Amino acid sequence: MTTPAVADEQKSAPSIGLALGSGGAGGLAHIAMLEVFEELSLRPAAISGSSIGAIMGALYAAGMDNAAIRELFIEFADSALNPFSDITELGEGASWTDLLELDNSGILDADGFLDFLGERIDAREFSDLEIPLQIVATDYWTGETVVLDEGDLFQAIKASMAVPGLFSPVEDGDRLLIDGGVSNPLPWDVFDDVDLVVAIDVTGVRQPSPDGSPGIAEMLFKSFEIMQQSIIARMSAAAPPDIYIKPALEDVRLLHFDRVDEVLAQAGTAADELRTGLQDSLAKGQ
């Protein structure tokens, strides 16, 4: 039963736009942030997401709570002997190719993963979602951010997670779409008519390799991450979100989805920061 005090707080709570950023397996940290919203009985009025943020945003907007999302990724990690441990392990003998299979061009096919998600939520179109969702992708030819908020939900997710060189681009009419993180890794700027904008940055920090020489894959993904961090810094300098949270994630590689508990542990301090920021905003009536 909702007490009068809680009802008054919910009635006066600001409308919140929640932006969930890209960052590969670092995006598992979004689960800890969603838990804070649930603890405070707060429901975002709108969600935006890029890449892994689009996946997390879609699951949450479809009605899954943070615990169910956590269990989903644990189940996904346990569905093969060595899932996503290192991109350098890709090959015909890789143990997790039942979910993400190499196509003829040597690029991963995300359809198996999307089927896995589709078996666990009922939503198929944006209109099926409980919370309005905006997913960002990037137009390969123009470099512009493309905001997807209607039609086929899973096609939008597939486009937003199409990391260049890893997943195939997605055709959308005359456009060829790739990962949203290429142009807008943390899309807090897409919201209209919300009182409070919360942005969760899950780009991480890499420590130097023991031998000082990172492999080719590591260099490519770290370069992509540096680019994303530069875009976020430029956006923040121009028009920062009301609450910006960046979990201190170290050495979480792009496909380390088998490290759910470790990532959530690393995100604990950031979750506390988010809780404090939201409570302060509620107290101010922002």
C-alpha atoms as one frame of an Amber mdcrd trajectory, in Angstrom:
protein
   0.000   0.000   0.000   1.320   3.456  -0.927   1.452   5.796   2.048   0.206
   9.407   1.716   3.774  10.679   2.102   5.057   8.476  -0.720   2.049   9.357
  -2.872   2.737  13.077  -2.389   6.393  12.559  -3.272   5.531  10.600  -6.425
   2.957  13.211  -7.431   5.483  16.028  -7.092   8.427  14.095  -8.518  10.016
  15.642 -11.602   9.653  13.964 -14.979  12.957  12.265 -15.660  14.689  11.542
 -18.936  17.158   8.679 -18.490  19.980   8.352 -21.032  21.807   5.016 -21.075
  25.154   5.147 -22.808  27.136   2.777 -24.995  30.123   0.842 -23.720  29.838
  -2.853 -24.508  29.785  -5.093 -21.449  30.379  -2.016 -19.310  26.707  -1.385
 -19.964  25.943  -4.087 -17.416  26.471  -1.235 -14.946  23.157   0.197 -16.152
  21.474  -2.560 -14.140  22.804  -1.043 -10.914  21.483   2.375 -11.943  18.032
   1.002 -12.748  18.000  -0.589  -9.300  18.383   2.877  -7.764  15.309   4.098
  -9.636  13.350   1.151  -8.307  14.595   1.696  -4.745  13.375   5.292  -4.882
  10.079   4.320  -6.555  10.971   6.516  -9.518   9.905   5.755 -13.070  11.577
   7.590 -15.948   9.177   9.538 -18.135  11.399   8.773 -21.126  14.469   6.671
 -21.871  17.120   7.011 -24.551  19.850   4.540 -25.349  22.858   3.956 -27.533
  24.221   0.476 -28.331  24.174  -1.535 -25.055  22.173   1.368 -23.613  19.556
   0.769 -26.297  19.336  -2.889 -25.278  19.024  -2.081 -21.575  16.568   0.718
 -22.284  14.370  -1.528 -24.406  14.257  -4.257 -21.770  13.383  -1.805 -19.002
  10.862   0.098 -21.115   9.236  -3.241 -21.971   8.551  -3.863 -18.293  11.521
  -5.911 -17.067  12.860  -4.863 -13.675  16.561  -4.652 -12.870  16.631  -8.106
 -11.241  15.107  -9.736 -14.323  17.552  -7.933 -16.608  20.451  -9.093 -14.452
  19.237 -12.688 -14.612  18.789 -12.401 -18.368  22.446 -11.502 -18.880  23.603
 -14.178 -16.441  21.551 -16.685 -18.421  23.049 -15.384 -21.653  26.585 -15.691
 -20.270  25.894 -19.217 -19.002  24.387 -20.321 -22.297  27.834 -21.233 -23.660
  31.095 -22.489 -22.210  33.133 -19.355 -22.760  30.885 -16.495 -23.875  32.403
 -13.200 -24.912  35.648 -13.666 -22.993  37.794 -12.055 -25.652  37.165 -10.949
 -29.219  40.433 -12.629 -30.226  38.800 -16.010 -29.539  36.389 -15.629 -32.441
  36.527 -18.388 -34.986  34.736 -21.445 -36.285  35.452 -23.335 -33.081  34.315
 -20.600 -30.713  31.996 -22.040 -28.093  29.442 -19.236 -28.180  28.750 -19.098
 -31.920  25.237 -20.499 -31.461  24.146 -17.027 -30.356  26.427 -14.800 -32.417
  27.646 -16.451 -35.581  30.224 -15.322 -38.088  28.718 -14.575 -41.466  30.482
 -14.982 -44.767  32.255 -11.634 -44.467  33.695 -12.522 -41.064  31.439 -10.030
 -39.250  29.235 -11.174 -36.382  25.523 -11.668 -36.896  23.429 -10.362 -33.987
  20.190 -12.134 -34.936  20.712 -14.980 -32.463  21.182 -12.550 -29.610  18.122
 -10.555 -30.639  16.093 -13.770 -30.800  17.284 -14.516 -27.265  15.980 -11.119
 -26.128  12.765 -11.481 -28.096  11.890 -14.687 -26.277  11.898 -12.776 -22.996
   9.850  -9.671 -23.746   6.508  -9.271 -25.488   7.225  -5.902 -27.110   7.932
  -5.957 -30.836   7.169  -2.362 -31.771   8.049   0.873 -29.976   4.324   1.345
 -29.413   4.292  -1.827 -27.275   6.624  -0.318 -24.667   5.492   0.885 -21.254
   7.926   3.826 -21.256   8.682   6.003 -24.312  12.055   5.000 -25.756  14.399
   6.679 -28.223  17.187   4.590 -29.697  20.068   6.236 -31.510  22.035   4.885
 -34.430  24.431   6.533 -36.878  23.947   7.124 -40.591  27.062   5.560 -42.093
  27.137   7.856 -45.121  26.480  11.195 -43.429  27.794  10.508 -39.937  24.641
  12.021 -38.468  22.802  10.692 -35.440  19.530   8.950 -36.317  16.857   8.799
 -33.610  14.581   5.762 -33.875  11.359   5.836 -31.857   8.705   4.077 -33.903
   8.205   0.869 -35.824  10.283  -2.281 -35.388  11.957  -2.256 -31.963  14.438
  -5.035 -32.663  15.524  -3.563 -35.982  16.341  -0.359 -34.103  18.302  -2.248
 -31.451  20.206  -4.120 -34.158  21.163  -0.840 -35.816  22.193   0.818 -32.573
  24.508  -2.068 -31.609  26.096  -2.468 -35.058  29.680  -1.807 -33.959  31.749
  -1.196 -37.123  33.917  -4.174 -37.956  32.065  -6.416 -35.521  28.385  -6.408
 -36.513  26.920  -5.874 -39.960  25.328  -2.473 -40.674  21.556  -2.302 -40.949
  19.688  -1.043 -44.003  16.876   1.386 -43.203  15.338   2.652 -46.415  18.018
   4.695 -48.158  20.134   4.797 -45.016  22.819   2.414 -43.818  22.889   2.450
 -40.029  25.737   1.600 -37.672  26.334   1.780 -33.927  24.855   4.784 -32.162
  28.060   5.208 -30.191  29.852   6.396 -33.324  27.959   9.705 -33.302  26.155
   9.903 -29.944  27.362   7.481 -27.265  25.276   9.080 -24.494  22.109  10.599
 -26.014  20.793  12.886 -23.291  20.242  15.619 -25.882  17.246  13.898 -27.506
  14.768  14.573 -24.693  11.952  17.101 -24.909   9.707  18.241 -22.076  11.378
  16.522 -19.126  12.255  18.253 -15.872  15.421  16.333 -15.072  17.943  14.705
 -17.402  20.037  11.841 -16.033  22.925  10.472 -18.111  24.806   7.247 -17.355
  28.244   7.028 -18.989  29.592   3.466 -19.054  32.726   4.020 -21.100  35.514
   2.544 -19.005  39.202   2.811 -18.213  41.852   0.440 -19.522  45.073  -0.243
 -17.651  48.310  -0.724 -19.618  48.969  -4.262 -20.792  51.574  -6.126 -18.699
  53.903  -6.303 -21.696  53.052  -2.776 -22.821  51.790  -3.873 -26.242  48.024
  -4.237 -26.718  46.764  -6.517 -29.444  45.110  -5.308 -32.618  41.571  -5.890
 -31.353  42.354  -4.152 -28.068  43.759  -1.139 -29.944  40.687  -0.901 -32.162
  38.202  -1.057 -29.306  40.197   1.305 -27.104  40.383   3.791 -29.984  36.600
   3.551 -30.353  36.226   4.184 -26.624  38.526   7.217 -26.740  36.402   8.621
 -29.568  33.233   8.113 -27.547  34.695   9.793 -24.481  35.720  12.761 -26.622
  32.177  13.106 -27.999  30.693  12.943 -24.497  33.121  15.578 -23.225  32.201
  17.915 -26.084  28.477  17.407 -25.503  28.868  18.008 -21.786  30.772  21.234
 -22.360  27.988  22.504 -24.626  24.926  21.446 -22.599  25.513  19.097 -19.658
  22.806  16.840 -18.230  21.369  17.629 -14.813  22.852  14.463 -13.327  25.892
  12.826 -14.910  27.064   9.480 -13.543  30.156   7.589 -14.677  30.834   4.261
 -12.959  34.524   3.576 -12.353  34.798   0.592 -14.670  38.273  -0.837 -15.174
  39.382  -3.384 -17.731  35.895  -4.400 -18.834  36.232  -5.337 -22.475  33.582
  -4.981 -25.118  32.256  -8.551 -24.930  32.829  -9.432 -21.270  29.165 -10.163
 -20.643  30.178 -13.071 -18.410  31.371 -10.594 -15.743  27.967  -9.412 -14.517
  28.725  -9.530 -10.793  32.143  -7.912 -11.215  30.774  -5.023 -13.265  27.914
  -4.457 -10.826  30.396  -4.414  -7.934  32.492  -1.801  -9.733  29.338   0.263
 -10.292  28.391   0.357  -6.607  29.893   3.758  -5.812  28.300   5.301  -8.892
  24.930   3.886  -7.845  25.334   5.647  -4.502  26.127   8.887  -6.345  23.017
   8.495  -8.476  20.872   7.832  -5.419  22.168  10.989  -3.738  21.717  13.057
  -6.893  18.144  11.932  -7.372  17.265  12.434  -3.710  18.739  15.938  -3.772
  16.783  16.774  -6.922  13.572  15.468  -5.376  14.183  17.501  -2.238  14.647
  20.633  -4.339  11.537  19.833  -6.340  13.492  20.027  -9.591
